[in-house]
Amino acid sequence: MKRWMSVITVLALVLPIFSADGNAILKKVEERLVGDLAPRDTHAVMVMTIVDPRGNKKIREMEIWEKNNPGGEDWRLMKFRRPADVKGLGFLVLSEDQMYLYLPEFHRIRRIASHARKESFVGSDFSYEDMGTIRFSKYYYARLVEETPDQYVLLLTLKPGVKKPYGKIKMWVSKKTLLPTKMELYGPSGELLKVSQQEVRKIGKYWIPVKIKMTSVKKGGYTLLEMKEIEVDRGIDRKVFTKRFLKRRVK
Protein backbone atom coordinates (compact mmCIF):
# COMPACT_ATOMS: atom_id res chain seq x y z
CA MET A 1 0.00 0.00 0.00
CA LYS A 2 2.77 2.40 0.93
CA ARG A 3 4.57 1.50 -2.30
CA TRP A 4 1.53 2.43 -4.42
CA MET A 5 1.10 5.65 -2.48
CA SER A 6 4.70 6.62 -3.16
CA VAL A 7 4.27 5.97 -6.89
CA ILE A 8 1.11 8.10 -6.99
CA THR A 9 2.88 10.85 -5.07
CA VAL A 10 5.79 10.84 -7.55
CA LEU A 11 3.41 10.97 -10.54
CA ALA A 12 1.48 13.84 -8.98
CA LEU A 13 4.72 15.76 -8.63
CA VAL A 14 6.12 14.92 -12.07
CA LEU A 15 3.10 15.29 -14.38
CA PRO A 16 2.39 19.01 -13.76
CA ILE A 17 6.06 19.81 -14.40
CA PHE A 18 5.97 17.70 -17.59
CA SER A 19 2.93 19.64 -18.81
CA ALA A 20 4.38 23.01 -17.87
CA ASP A 21 7.54 22.21 -19.85
CA GLY A 22 5.42 21.69 -22.94
CA ASN A 23 3.76 25.08 -22.55
CA ALA A 24 7.13 26.73 -21.96
CA ILE A 25 8.55 25.16 -25.15
CA LEU A 26 5.50 26.32 -27.12
CA LYS A 27 6.06 29.87 -25.85
CA LYS A 28 9.64 29.75 -27.12
CA VAL A 29 8.39 28.56 -30.51
CA GLU A 30 5.98 31.50 -30.69
CA GLU A 31 8.72 33.96 -29.74
CA ARG A 32 10.50 32.93 -32.96
CA LEU A 33 7.40 32.76 -35.14
CA VAL A 34 5.44 35.84 -34.07
CA GLY A 35 7.21 37.30 -31.05
CA ASP A 36 10.22 39.37 -30.08
CA LEU A 37 12.69 36.97 -31.71
CA ALA A 38 10.93 37.04 -35.10
CA PRO A 39 11.74 39.58 -37.86
CA ARG A 40 9.95 42.91 -37.48
CA ASP A 41 8.76 42.45 -41.06
CA THR A 42 9.37 40.18 -44.03
CA HIS A 43 9.06 40.58 -47.79
CA ALA A 44 9.46 37.66 -50.16
CA VAL A 45 8.36 35.87 -53.30
CA MET A 46 6.42 32.69 -52.62
CA VAL A 47 6.00 29.83 -55.09
CA MET A 48 3.01 27.54 -54.51
CA THR A 49 3.06 24.11 -56.14
CA ILE A 50 -0.21 22.14 -55.91
CA VAL A 51 0.16 18.42 -56.63
CA ASP A 52 -2.97 16.27 -56.98
CA PRO A 53 -3.07 12.50 -56.18
CA ARG A 54 -2.23 11.68 -59.81
CA GLY A 55 0.89 13.83 -59.74
CA ASN A 56 -0.50 16.70 -61.84
CA LYS A 57 0.97 20.05 -60.85
CA LYS A 58 -0.25 23.64 -60.73
CA ILE A 59 2.37 26.31 -60.03
CA ARG A 60 1.48 29.77 -58.76
CA GLU A 61 3.66 32.69 -57.74
CA MET A 62 2.85 35.46 -55.31
CA GLU A 63 4.48 38.34 -53.48
CA ILE A 64 4.11 38.38 -49.71
CA TRP A 65 4.50 41.04 -47.03
CA GLU A 66 4.38 40.32 -43.29
CA LYS A 67 4.42 42.63 -40.27
CA ASN A 68 5.23 41.33 -36.80
CA ASN A 69 3.37 43.04 -33.96
CA PRO A 70 4.62 41.36 -30.74
CA GLY A 71 1.82 41.22 -28.21
CA GLY A 72 -0.76 42.02 -30.90
CA GLU A 73 -2.05 40.55 -34.13
CA ASP A 74 0.41 39.90 -36.94
CA TRP A 75 -0.42 41.15 -40.44
CA ARG A 76 0.04 39.40 -43.76
CA LEU A 77 -0.67 40.40 -47.35
CA MET A 78 -0.33 38.19 -50.42
CA LYS A 79 -0.71 39.18 -54.06
CA PHE A 80 -0.70 36.57 -56.83
CA ARG A 81 1.49 37.44 -59.82
CA ARG A 82 1.04 34.38 -62.05
CA PRO A 83 -0.45 32.47 -63.83
CA ALA A 84 -3.04 34.63 -65.55
CA ASP A 85 -6.09 32.94 -64.00
CA VAL A 86 -5.10 34.05 -60.48
CA LYS A 87 -3.09 37.20 -61.26
CA GLY A 88 -4.16 40.09 -59.05
CA LEU A 89 -5.90 37.88 -56.50
CA GLY A 90 -5.06 39.15 -53.02
CA PHE A 91 -5.33 37.91 -49.46
CA LEU A 92 -5.09 40.19 -46.42
CA VAL A 93 -4.89 39.01 -42.79
CA LEU A 94 -5.18 41.59 -40.02
CA SER A 95 -6.33 39.17 -37.32
CA GLU A 96 -7.97 35.77 -37.07
CA ASP A 97 -11.33 37.54 -37.39
CA GLN A 98 -10.24 39.88 -40.18
CA MET A 99 -9.33 38.00 -43.35
CA TYR A 100 -10.10 39.47 -46.76
CA LEU A 101 -9.91 38.06 -50.27
CA TYR A 102 -9.70 40.40 -53.26
CA LEU A 103 -11.29 39.07 -56.45
CA PRO A 104 -9.90 41.14 -59.36
CA GLU A 105 -12.39 39.72 -61.87
CA PHE A 106 -15.22 41.35 -59.92
CA HIS A 107 -13.20 44.24 -58.38
CA ARG A 108 -14.57 43.10 -55.05
CA ILE A 109 -13.19 42.40 -51.58
CA ARG A 110 -14.81 39.53 -49.72
CA ARG A 111 -14.43 39.03 -45.99
CA ILE A 112 -13.77 35.40 -45.05
CA ALA A 113 -16.48 34.37 -42.58
CA SER A 114 -15.49 32.27 -39.57
CA HIS A 115 -17.25 29.15 -40.89
CA ALA A 116 -15.36 29.44 -44.21
CA ARG A 117 -11.83 29.57 -42.76
CA LYS A 118 -11.46 25.80 -42.93
CA GLU A 119 -12.09 25.86 -46.69
CA SER A 120 -9.31 25.42 -49.24
CA PHE A 121 -7.18 28.47 -49.99
CA VAL A 122 -7.35 28.96 -53.79
CA GLY A 123 -7.56 25.22 -54.44
CA SER A 124 -4.52 24.27 -52.34
CA ASP A 125 -4.16 21.86 -49.42
CA PHE A 126 -3.86 24.87 -47.09
CA SER A 127 -7.01 26.36 -45.60
CA TYR A 128 -7.59 30.07 -44.99
CA GLU A 129 -6.96 29.28 -41.32
CA ASP A 130 -3.59 27.72 -42.22
CA MET A 131 -2.58 30.78 -44.24
CA GLY A 132 -3.43 33.18 -41.44
CA THR A 133 -1.40 33.65 -38.29
CA ILE A 134 -2.14 31.88 -35.05
CA ARG A 135 -0.76 32.04 -31.55
CA PHE A 136 -1.11 28.42 -30.53
CA SER A 137 -0.85 29.10 -26.80
CA LYS A 138 -3.96 31.27 -26.97
CA TYR A 139 -6.10 28.26 -27.86
CA TYR A 140 -4.12 25.15 -26.97
CA TYR A 141 -2.45 23.56 -23.96
CA ALA A 142 0.87 21.91 -24.80
CA ARG A 143 2.25 18.74 -23.22
CA LEU A 144 5.72 17.34 -23.79
CA VAL A 145 5.12 13.72 -24.82
CA GLU A 146 8.54 12.76 -26.14
CA GLU A 147 12.07 14.08 -26.32
CA THR A 148 14.96 12.99 -28.55
CA PRO A 149 18.51 14.38 -28.74
CA ASP A 150 17.39 16.71 -31.55
CA GLN A 151 13.68 17.37 -31.02
CA TYR A 152 10.84 17.96 -28.62
CA VAL A 153 7.48 16.39 -29.42
CA LEU A 154 4.48 18.34 -28.15
CA LEU A 155 0.82 17.40 -28.04
CA LEU A 156 -1.45 20.44 -28.30
CA THR A 157 -5.04 20.06 -27.08
CA LEU A 158 -7.79 22.66 -27.25
CA LYS A 159 -8.60 24.70 -24.18
CA PRO A 160 -12.15 24.35 -22.83
CA GLY A 161 -14.76 26.24 -24.86
CA VAL A 162 -12.44 26.87 -27.82
CA LYS A 163 -13.59 25.98 -31.35
CA LYS A 164 -10.92 25.41 -33.97
CA PRO A 165 -10.73 23.18 -37.07
CA TYR A 166 -8.00 21.12 -35.41
CA GLY A 167 -8.98 19.39 -32.20
CA LYS A 168 -5.39 18.50 -31.45
CA ILE A 169 -1.96 19.04 -33.00
CA LYS A 170 1.14 16.92 -32.63
CA MET A 171 4.19 19.13 -33.13
CA TRP A 172 7.84 18.21 -33.59
CA VAL A 173 10.16 21.08 -32.56
CA SER A 174 13.85 21.35 -33.44
CA LYS A 175 16.05 21.95 -30.40
CA LYS A 176 18.49 23.87 -32.60
CA THR A 177 16.04 26.42 -34.02
CA LEU A 178 13.08 26.03 -31.63
CA LEU A 179 10.80 25.99 -34.68
CA PRO A 180 8.43 23.22 -35.81
CA THR A 181 9.76 20.69 -38.31
CA LYS A 182 6.53 18.70 -38.57
CA MET A 183 2.91 18.91 -37.42
CA GLU A 184 0.10 16.37 -37.52
CA LEU A 185 -3.29 18.12 -37.62
CA TYR A 186 -6.27 16.22 -36.25
CA GLY A 187 -9.99 16.92 -36.65
CA PRO A 188 -12.47 17.37 -33.78
CA SER A 189 -13.26 13.65 -33.69
CA GLY A 190 -9.60 12.63 -33.63
CA GLU A 191 -9.04 11.77 -37.31
CA LEU A 192 -5.72 12.77 -38.90
CA LEU A 193 -6.52 15.42 -41.53
CA LYS A 194 -3.19 16.85 -42.66
CA VAL A 195 0.55 16.61 -42.13
CA SER A 196 2.73 19.73 -42.36
CA GLN A 197 6.51 19.49 -42.85
CA GLN A 198 8.73 22.52 -42.63
CA GLU A 199 12.30 23.49 -43.53
CA VAL A 200 14.01 26.60 -42.16
CA ARG A 201 17.05 28.65 -43.12
CA LYS A 202 18.96 31.36 -41.31
CA ILE A 203 18.39 34.80 -42.84
CA GLY A 204 20.53 37.35 -41.03
CA LYS A 205 20.04 36.63 -37.33
CA TYR A 206 16.68 34.86 -37.77
CA TRP A 207 15.66 31.30 -38.51
CA ILE A 208 12.96 31.61 -41.19
CA PRO A 209 10.57 28.91 -42.50
CA VAL A 210 11.45 28.74 -46.21
CA LYS A 211 9.62 25.60 -47.31
CA ILE A 212 6.33 24.15 -46.05
CA LYS A 213 4.72 21.01 -47.43
CA MET A 214 1.08 20.39 -46.50
CA THR A 215 -0.22 16.89 -47.25
CA SER A 216 -3.93 16.09 -47.19
CA VAL A 217 -4.25 12.59 -45.74
CA LYS A 218 -7.65 11.73 -47.26
CA LYS A 219 -7.11 13.34 -50.67
CA GLY A 220 -3.57 12.11 -51.06
CA GLY A 221 -2.28 15.29 -52.70
CA TYR A 222 -0.04 17.98 -51.27
CA THR A 223 0.88 21.64 -51.63
CA LEU A 224 4.41 23.00 -51.36
CA LEU A 225 5.15 26.61 -50.43
CA GLU A 226 8.68 27.88 -51.12
CA MET A 227 9.92 31.29 -50.01
CA LYS A 228 12.45 33.03 -52.27
CA GLU A 229 14.14 36.45 -52.42
CA ILE A 230 13.56 36.86 -48.69
CA GLU A 231 14.18 40.27 -47.10
CA VAL A 232 13.76 40.99 -43.39
CA ASP A 233 13.49 44.16 -41.27
CA ARG A 234 12.91 46.44 -44.26
CA GLY A 235 10.66 48.80 -42.36
CA ILE A 236 7.58 47.98 -44.45
CA ASP A 237 5.01 50.77 -44.33
CA ARG A 238 1.82 50.00 -42.40
CA LYS A 239 -0.14 51.27 -45.41
CA VAL A 240 0.73 48.03 -47.20
CA PHE A 241 -1.65 46.16 -44.91
CA THR A 242 -4.81 47.89 -46.07
CA LYS A 243 -7.72 47.11 -48.38
CA ARG A 244 -6.52 49.85 -50.70
CA PHE A 245 -3.16 48.13 -51.18
CA LEU A 246 -4.93 44.78 -51.46
CA LYS A 247 -6.64 46.04 -54.62
CA ARG A 248 -3.42 47.37 -56.13
CA ARG A 249 -2.49 46.00 -59.54
CA VAL A 250 0.52 43.70 -59.78
CA LYS A 251 3.16 43.60 -62.48
C-alpha positions in Angstrom: 0.0 0.0 0.0 2.8 2.4 0.9 4.6 1.5 -2.3 1.5 2.4 -4.4 1.1 5.7 -2.5 4.7 6.6 -3.2 4.3 6.0 -6.9 1.1 8.1 -7.0 2.9 10.9 -5.1 5.8 10.8 -7.5 3.4 11.0 -10.5 1.5 13.8 -9.0 4.7 15.8 -8.6 6.1 14.9 -12.1 3.1 15.3 -14.4 2.4 19.0 -13.8 6.1 19.8 -14.4 6.0 17.7 -17.6 2.9 19.6 -18.8 4.4 23.0 -17.9 7.5 22.2 -19.8 5.4 21.7 -22.9 3.8 25.1 -22.5 7.1 26.7 -22.0 8.6 25.2 -25.1 5.5 26.3 -27.1 6.1 29.9 -25.9 9.6 29.8 -27.1 8.4 28.6 -30.5 6.0 31.5 -30.7 8.7 34.0 -29.7 10.5 32.9 -33.0 7.4 32.8 -35.1 5.4 35.8 -34.1 7.2 37.3 -31.0 10.2 39.4 -30.1 12.7 37.0 -31.7 10.9 37.0 -35.1 11.7 39.6 -37.9 10.0 42.9 -37.5 8.8 42.5 -41.1 9.4 40.2 -44.0 9.1 40.6 -47.8 9.5 37.7 -50.2 8.4 35.9 -53.3 6.4 32.7 -52.6 6.0 29.8 -55.1 3.0 27.5 -54.5 3.1 24.1 -56.1 -0.2 22.1 -55.9 0.2 18.4 -56.6 -3.0 16.3 -57.0 -3.1 12.5 -56.2 -2.2 11.7 -59.8 0.9 13.8 -59.7 -0.5 16.7 -61.8 1.0 20.1 -60.9 -0.2 23.6 -60.7 2.4 26.3 -60.0 1.5 29.8 -58.8 3.7 32.7 -57.7 2.8 35.5 -55.3 4.5 38.3 -53.5 4.1 38.4 -49.7 4.5 41.0 -47.0 4.4 40.3 -43.3 4.4 42.6 -40.3 5.2 41.3 -36.8 3.4 43.0 -34.0 4.6 41.4 -30.7 1.8 41.2 -28.2 -0.8 42.0 -30.9 -2.0 40.6 -34.1 0.4 39.9 -36.9 -0.4 41.2 -40.4 0.0 39.4 -43.8 -0.7 40.4 -47.3 -0.3 38.2 -50.4 -0.7 39.2 -54.1 -0.7 36.6 -56.8 1.5 37.4 -59.8 1.0 34.4 -62.1 -0.4 32.5 -63.8 -3.0 34.6 -65.5 -6.1 32.9 -64.0 -5.1 34.1 -60.5 -3.1 37.2 -61.3 -4.2 40.1 -59.1 -5.9 37.9 -56.5 -5.1 39.1 -53.0 -5.3 37.9 -49.5 -5.1 40.2 -46.4 -4.9 39.0 -42.8 -5.2 41.6 -40.0 -6.3 39.2 -37.3 -8.0 35.8 -37.1 -11.3 37.5 -37.4 -10.2 39.9 -40.2 -9.3 38.0 -43.3 -10.1 39.5 -46.8 -9.9 38.1 -50.3 -9.7 40.4 -53.3 -11.3 39.1 -56.5 -9.9 41.1 -59.4 -12.4 39.7 -61.9 -15.2 41.4 -59.9 -13.2 44.2 -58.4 -14.6 43.1 -55.1 -13.2 42.4 -51.6 -14.8 39.5 -49.7 -14.4 39.0 -46.0 -13.8 35.4 -45.0 -16.5 34.4 -42.6 -15.5 32.3 -39.6 -17.2 29.2 -40.9 -15.4 29.4 -44.2 -11.8 29.6 -42.8 -11.5 25.8 -42.9 -12.1 25.9 -46.7 -9.3 25.4 -49.2 -7.2 28.5 -50.0 -7.4 29.0 -53.8 -7.6 25.2 -54.4 -4.5 24.3 -52.3 -4.2 21.9 -49.4 -3.9 24.9 -47.1 -7.0 26.4 -45.6 -7.6 30.1 -45.0 -7.0 29.3 -41.3 -3.6 27.7 -42.2 -2.6 30.8 -44.2 -3.4 33.2 -41.4 -1.4 33.7 -38.3 -2.1 31.9 -35.0 -0.8 32.0 -31.5 -1.1 28.4 -30.5 -0.8 29.1 -26.8 -4.0 31.3 -27.0 -6.1 28.3 -27.9 -4.1 25.1 -27.0 -2.4 23.6 -24.0 0.9 21.9 -24.8 2.3 18.7 -23.2 5.7 17.3 -23.8 5.1 13.7 -24.8 8.5 12.8 -26.1 12.1 14.1 -26.3 15.0 13.0 -28.6 18.5 14.4 -28.7 17.4 16.7 -31.6 13.7 17.4 -31.0 10.8 18.0 -28.6 7.5 16.4 -29.4 4.5 18.3 -28.1 0.8 17.4 -28.0 -1.5 20.4 -28.3 -5.0 20.1 -27.1 -7.8 22.7 -27.2 -8.6 24.7 -24.2 -12.2 24.4 -22.8 -14.8 26.2 -24.9 -12.4 26.9 -27.8 -13.6 26.0 -31.3 -10.9 25.4 -34.0 -10.7 23.2 -37.1 -8.0 21.1 -35.4 -9.0 19.4 -32.2 -5.4 18.5 -31.5 -2.0 19.0 -33.0 1.1 16.9 -32.6 4.2 19.1 -33.1 7.8 18.2 -33.6 10.2 21.1 -32.6 13.8 21.3 -33.4 16.1 21.9 -30.4 18.5 23.9 -32.6 16.0 26.4 -34.0 13.1 26.0 -31.6 10.8 26.0 -34.7 8.4 23.2 -35.8 9.8 20.7 -38.3 6.5 18.7 -38.6 2.9 18.9 -37.4 0.1 16.4 -37.5 -3.3 18.1 -37.6 -6.3 16.2 -36.2 -10.0 16.9 -36.6 -12.5 17.4 -33.8 -13.3 13.6 -33.7 -9.6 12.6 -33.6 -9.0 11.8 -37.3 -5.7 12.8 -38.9 -6.5 15.4 -41.5 -3.2 16.8 -42.7 0.5 16.6 -42.1 2.7 19.7 -42.4 6.5 19.5 -42.9 8.7 22.5 -42.6 12.3 23.5 -43.5 14.0 26.6 -42.2 17.1 28.7 -43.1 19.0 31.4 -41.3 18.4 34.8 -42.8 20.5 37.3 -41.0 20.0 36.6 -37.3 16.7 34.9 -37.8 15.7 31.3 -38.5 13.0 31.6 -41.2 10.6 28.9 -42.5 11.4 28.7 -46.2 9.6 25.6 -47.3 6.3 24.2 -46.1 4.7 21.0 -47.4 1.1 20.4 -46.5 -0.2 16.9 -47.3 -3.9 16.1 -47.2 -4.2 12.6 -45.7 -7.7 11.7 -47.3 -7.1 13.3 -50.7 -3.6 12.1 -51.1 -2.3 15.3 -52.7 0.0 18.0 -51.3 0.9 21.6 -51.6 4.4 23.0 -51.4 5.1 26.6 -50.4 8.7 27.9 -51.1 9.9 31.3 -50.0 12.4 33.0 -52.3 14.1 36.4 -52.4 13.6 36.9 -48.7 14.2 40.3 -47.1 13.8 41.0 -43.4 13.5 44.2 -41.3 12.9 46.4 -44.3 10.7 48.8 -42.4 7.6 48.0 -44.4 5.0 50.8 -44.3 1.8 50.0 -42.4 -0.1 51.3 -45.4 0.7 48.0 -47.2 -1.6 46.2 -44.9 -4.8 47.9 -46.1 -7.7 47.1 -48.4 -6.5 49.9 -50.7 -3.2 48.1 -51.2 -4.9 44.8 -51.5 -6.6 46.0 -54.6 -3.4 47.4 -56.1 -2.5 46.0 -59.5 0.5 43.7 -59.8 3.2 43.6 -62.5 
